[in-house]
Amino acid sequence: MAQNTAGQFLAIARILRPQGRKGEVAAEILTDFPERFSGLQSVFLEAPGQTPRSIGVERSWPHKGRIILKFSGVDTIEGASRLRGLEVLVPWEQRTPLPAHHYYLCELQGCRVVWERRGKEIGTVAEVEATGGVDILHVKRQDGKGDVLIPLAQEICTQIDLCARRIVIDPPEDLLEVNEPEGVRDKD
């Protein structure tokens, strides 16, 4: 699930195209919890650069790996076409609770990354790349040597403390140097 730029909402779907003739739309599912669509009564729709607007949800159902949504007041193919590309959002407070040691990727952005064994702060998480496998932390290095990519694997990211905005890592040797050009590598 992606968090929108204002940080107040979570994107749970992206509208792809009209579906049917009565204003329904087909949407790409962006959430790991597609069951949340079954009880949805209202959502927010957001276009890039615009303020999210609230809209009622009349019905929703899964179809061929997508979610079909019928919004209140959208009753024609033309009306549904105008929604193409919009993100379907829910307020951040309505996010699905996660079990222990699971995190929304957007919560990790801005966390400090510390290599505890060496007593060294590496930098700050600028982005988390969802790969479909092990997600990747893009860490802006504190020493100004660019970014380093760190797998978000429990064996490497040994402790995540969201309250302290800190991720403790224990990487294999040379992991931090993989992205550095020859001659710039850290020799400590």
C-alpha positions, 0 to 999 in steps of 0.5 A: 500500500502506498501512502499519498504525498500528504501522508494522510491517506493510503492508496488501496487501488488505482482506477484503470478504465470503465467496466460495464455500462452503468458507471463501474470501473476496473481498478488495480489493487494496491493493498495486501488486504483486498478483503477490505473492499467488501465493506467499503462505504466511502473512499477518497479519489485523488488526481495528481496535484489535486486535493482528494475528494470523498465519494460513496461506494455502492458496490465492489467485487473482485474480477480477474485479479482486479477490483470492480467499483461502483461509485455513487453518482457515477452512472455512465461510461463517460462518467467512469472514463473521467475517473481513469488514473485516479487513486482510490484512498482511505484515511491513514487511520483506517489502515489494516492493523499489521502483526508484530514485525510487519510494517507499511513500507511508507512508515520506513521512509525517513528512518535512520539506518544504523550499523550497530556492530560498527557504531556507525550511522549509514544514512536515512531511508529515502525510499522503499522499493517493493520488488514482489520478493525482498523489498529494498531500502534506498538509503541516502548515505550520511557521508554524501557518497550517494545512495546504498541499497539494503535488502529489507530482510530480517537477517540484515535489518535486525531491529526496526523501531518506528517510534525512534525512527531507527533501523538497526542493520547487520549486513554482510561484509561489503554490502554497503560498498556494492554500489560505490565506484572503484576508489571511493570504497570505505576502508574502515 
